[in-house]
Amino acid sequence: MVYWLSTLITIAIIYIAISIALYYLQDYMLFKPEKLPKDFQFNYENQDIEEHNLETRDGAVINGILFKPKGESKGIVLYLKGNSKSIKGWGKFAVDFTRHNYNVLMVDYRGFGKSTGRRSQKAIKRDLQEVYNKIKERTTEDRIILYGRSLGSGFAAKLASMNNPKKLILDAPYYSLTKVTARYAPFMPLSVLLKYPLPTYKWLKYVKCPIHIIHGTNDNLIPYKTSVKLSQVNPKLTKLHSVIGGGHKNLNNFESYHKMIHDILNQKPHDIDLSTTSIHVKHTSKPTKTKA
């Protein structure tokens, strides 16, 4: 009896110790920032850029780059990147939108690149809303497209739920970050420990613009079935785009991805007269018998 009690106490102590470690170390596990000196000069071949800094109300500085198209602008894409590096490297993906004559604004989260400030889910959401408000000072919301990639997909969904952008594009999104981390720590109370739960599925319920979800079928980090599930949250406004064979980090290497981006950016919404379709035709479960 004493032996079993001692064993249970030891297990409980280890469990608590791991929980405490997860709570305090999750920022280092989740975010992989690349920090840049203040005097770093961004340079992209054949790209016209402007660097911007936004000072937040708590004194942090959010650094971003505006990529400008060569032709007349159709609007602006606010590109919210993944959890690693800085916009120094992510900037190479701006061409996928500037080639369609869209401005692209990429920003670094707190602690990434030249951005400063103490990081938290609440602070990042507040920062991005301030960035969105600045964009609204220059253009109307019907010209703003939100693009969230991986980690950024949750923040993009939150922004879309609180505003009225033209479109929301989610690239390799997660149902919630709690669900993603649960795959690696299934026995831990992550709903209590996680400082960045990022419940994308909750925010999608309140999005009022067209939602486009892009996901690779061979994504081993965030499974494809995640997007299938997300597409059912707000089905009337959502379209799921599948990149056959695509992984988590290589969708830009697939021709189908670029065709999807082209269609999403250039398509015009249109209504369908459902009265002329087979929508009300019901399938019978049993074959009907004919009389001789």
URSULSUL-V217326 format. One line per field, one symbol per residue. ss: DSSP state (H for helix, E for strand, L for the rest). Layout:
ss = ???
//
This chain:
ss = LHHHHHHHHHHHHHHHHHHHHHHHHHHHHHLEELELLLLLLLLLLLLEEEEEEEELLLLLEEEEEEEELLLLLLLEEEEELLLEELHHHHHHHLHHHHLLLLEEEEELLLLLELLLLLLLHHHHHHHHHHHHHHHHHHLLHHHEEEEEELHHHHHHHHHHHHLLLLEEEEELLLLLHHHHHHLLLLLLLHHHHLLLLLLHHHHHLLLLLEEEEEEELLLLLLLHHHHHHHLLLLHHHEEEEEELLLLLLLHHHLHHHHHHHHHHHHLLLLLLLHHHLLLLLLLLLLLLLLLL
//
